[in-house]
């Protein structure tokens, strides 16, 4: 075996070992407390809307955060990373999805009054 062949074999082994280590480092299955899924986003969005409708339009973001954590459907074990920044992200996503609801008062007004049946004449 020549020196060049030995170096080429050693290089190939080193590359294969490096790729294996990178693969082993990356997560291969979701974590049990993963709170960045579509399912959790939908749950948090529902909790946010029901909390706003229940407690009124004069909530600040911090008050909304505290009230959401007190909600019956809020899973403290799974959503232990939930914080005010995550709530701000939820509010931003809601504003982008529903441009007519740009603040908590508008969200409250839409969900509180839009679903009420209209009086018949």
C-alpha positions as CSV (number, residue, x, y, z in Angstrom):
1,X,0.0,0.0,0.0
2,X,1.4,3.4,-1.0
3,X,1.4,6.4,1.3
4,X,-1.2,8.2,-0.9
5,X,-3.6,5.2,-0.7
6,X,-3.2,5.0,3.0
7,X,-3.9,8.7,3.4
8,X,-7.0,8.4,1.1
9,X,-8.3,5.5,3.2
10,X,-7.7,7.4,6.4
11,X,-9.5,10.5,5.0
12,X,-12.5,8.4,3.9
13,X,-12.7,6.8,7.4
14,X,-12.5,10.2,9.0
15,X,-15.3,11.6,6.8
16,X,-17.6,8.6,7.4
17,X,-16.9,8.9,11.2
18,X,-17.6,12.7,11.1
19,X,-20.9,12.2,9.2
20,X,-22.0,9.5,11.7
21,X,-21.3,11.8,14.6
22,X,-23.3,14.6,13.1
23,X,-26.2,12.2,12.4
24,X,-26.0,10.9,16.0
25,X,-26.1,14.4,17.4
26,X,-29.2,15.5,15.5
27,X,-32.6,14.7,17.0
28,X,-34.3,11.8,15.2
29,X,-37.6,11.7,17.0
30,X,-39.8,14.5,18.5
31,X,-39.5,15.2,22.2
32,X,-42.4,14.4,24.5
33,X,-42.7,18.0,25.7
34,X,-42.2,19.6,22.2
35,X,-44.3,22.8,22.3
36,X,-43.5,24.0,18.7
37,X,-46.0,21.8,16.8
38,X,-49.1,22.8,14.9
39,X,-51.2,21.0,17.5
40,X,-49.8,23.0,20.4
41,X,-50.1,26.3,18.3
42,X,-53.8,25.5,17.8
43,X,-54.3,24.8,21.5
44,X,-52.5,28.0,22.6
45,X,-54.5,30.0,20.0
46,X,-57.8,28.6,21.3
47,X,-56.7,29.3,24.9
48,X,-55.7,32.8,23.9
49,X,-59.1,33.5,22.2
50,X,-61.2,32.0,25.0
51,X,-59.2,33.9,27.7
52,X,-59.7,37.2,25.8
53,X,-63.4,36.6,25.4
54,X,-63.8,35.6,29.1
55,X,-61.8,38.4,30.7
56,X,-62.6,41.3,28.4
57,X,-60.8,43.7,26.0
58,X,-58.9,45.7,28.6
59,X,-56.2,43.1,29.2
60,X,-52.6,43.9,28.7
61,X,-50.2,41.3,27.2
62,X,-48.8,40.5,30.7
63,X,-52.3,40.1,32.1
64,X,-53.3,37.9,29.2
65,X,-50.2,35.8,29.8
66,X,-51.1,35.2,33.4
67,X,-54.8,34.5,32.7
68,X,-53.8,32.0,29.9
69,X,-51.6,30.1,32.4
70,X,-54.6,29.9,34.7
71,X,-56.8,28.4,32.0
72,X,-58.2,24.9,32.6
73,X,-56.8,23.5,29.3
74,X,-53.3,24.9,29.9
75,X,-50.9,21.9,30.4
76,X,-48.1,23.2,32.6
77,X,-45.9,20.1,32.1
78,X,-45.9,20.3,28.3
79,X,-46.0,24.0,28.0
80,X,-43.4,24.8,30.7
81,X,-41.5,27.0,28.2
82,X,-44.5,29.2,27.4
83,X,-43.6,32.9,28.2
84,X,-44.6,36.4,27.2
85,X,-42.4,36.3,24.1
86,X,-44.2,33.2,22.9
87,X,-47.5,35.0,23.5
88,X,-46.3,37.9,21.5
89,X,-45.5,35.5,18.7
90,X,-49.0,34.1,18.9
91,X,-50.5,37.6,18.8
92,X,-48.4,38.4,15.7
93,X,-49.4,35.2,14.0
94,X,-53.1,36.1,14.7
95,X,-52.7,39.6,13.4
96,X,-51.1,38.3,10.2
97,X,-53.9,35.7,9.7
98,X,-56.7,38.2,10.6
99,X,-55.6,41.7,9.6
100,X,-58.8,43.3,10.9
101,X,-57.9,42.1,14.5
102,X,-54.8,44.2,15.2
103,X,-55.1,44.3,19.0
104,X,-56.6,42.5,22.0
105,X,-59.7,44.8,22.0
106,X,-60.4,44.1,18.3
107,X,-60.0,40.3,18.9
108,X,-62.4,40.6,21.9
109,X,-64.9,42.6,19.8
110,X,-64.8,40.2,16.9
111,X,-65.1,37.0,18.9
112,X,-67.6,38.3,21.5
113,X,-70.0,40.0,19.1
114,X,-69.5,38.4,15.7
115,X,-70.8,35.1,16.8
116,X,-74.0,36.4,18.4
117,X,-77.2,35.7,16.4
118,X,-78.7,38.7,14.7
119,X,-82.1,39.9,15.8
120,X,-84.8,39.1,13.3
121,X,-87.0,42.0,12.2
